[in-house]
Amino acid sequence: MAVPKRKMSRSNTRARRSQWKATAADLVACPQCKAQKLPHQACPTCGAYNGRQYVEALRTEHEG
């Protein structure tokens, strides 16, 4: 097993860890209202999922 000979400085450690970034979630268009939503989730605008009405809408179209 490889063991480092010298301690890595904080700046080098942080520079190396700066590449660990989260990726943005992909959004898809809702087939009913065409609003952007997460895939495999009920639409927060109209509450539809897989052709059915599951939940009451959390926000309206005209809300900012």
Backbone torsions as a table, in degrees:
resi	resn	phi	psi	omega
1	MET	NA	134.3	-178.4
2	ALA	-77.7	133.9	178.7
3	VAL	-123.6	131.9	-179.8
4	PRO	-66.7	141.4	179.7
5	LYS	-76.4	-34.0	-176.6
6	ARG	-128.3	155.2	178.4
7	LYS	-69.4	135.7	177.6
8	MET	-81.7	131.5	-177.7
9	SER	-66.2	161.9	179.9
10	ARG	-62.2	-40.5	-177.9
11	SER	-66.9	-38.0	177.7
12	ASN	-69.5	-39.3	178.7
13	THR	-63.1	-46.2	-178.5
14	ARG	-69.2	-34.0	176.8
15	ALA	-65.6	-38.2	178.3
16	ARG	-68.9	-41.6	-178.2
17	ARG	-74.8	-13.2	-179.5
18	SER	-67.4	-15.8	179.8
19	GLN	-82.5	-12.3	179.0
20	TRP	-82.9	93.2	-177.0
21	LYS	-119.0	147.7	174.7
22	ALA	-79.2	144.8	178.0
23	THR	-92.4	148.3	179.3
24	ALA	-69.5	143.8	179.6
25	ALA	-69.9	138.6	176.9
26	ASP	-76.6	136.6	178.3
27	LEU	-110.5	147.4	176.4
28	VAL	-124.0	160.3	179.2
29	ALA	-84.2	136.0	175.9
30	CYS	-68.2	130.6	-178.5
31	PRO	-67.6	-21.0	-177.9
32	GLN	-88.4	-52.1	-174.2
33	CYS	-110.6	-3.1	178.2
34	LYS	66.0	15.8	176.0
35	ALA	-80.3	155.8	178.3
36	GLN	-75.9	135.0	-179.6
37	LYS	-148.5	164.9	174.9
38	LEU	-74.6	143.5	178.8
39	PRO	-67.2	148.1	179.0
40	HIS	62.1	30.6	177.8
41	GLN	-134.5	153.5	174.6
42	ALA	-67.3	144.4	-178.5
43	CYS	-69.3	128.2	179.1
44	PRO	-72.2	-17.8	-179.1
45	THR	-83.1	-50.7	-176.5
46	CYS	-110.2	-14.1	177.4
47	GLY	81.1	12.6	-177.3
48	ALA	-94.0	147.3	173.0
49	TYR	-151.1	129.2	176.4
50	ASN	57.4	38.8	176.9
51	GLY	80.0	6.9	-179.5
52	ARG	-123.9	156.0	176.6
53	GLN	-93.1	110.9	-175.2
54	TYR	-100.8	-48.4	-174.6
55	VAL	-128.3	159.7	172.7
56	GLU	-69.7	145.0	-177.9
57	ALA	-62.6	134.8	179.9
58	LEU	-80.9	-31.5	178.4
59	ARG	-139.4	158.3	-178.1
60	THR	-98.4	168.7	-179.6
61	GLU	-64.1	-34.7	-172.3
62	HIS	-92.9	2.3	-179.9
63	GLU	-80.5	143.8	-175.6
64	GLY	-83.1	NA	NA
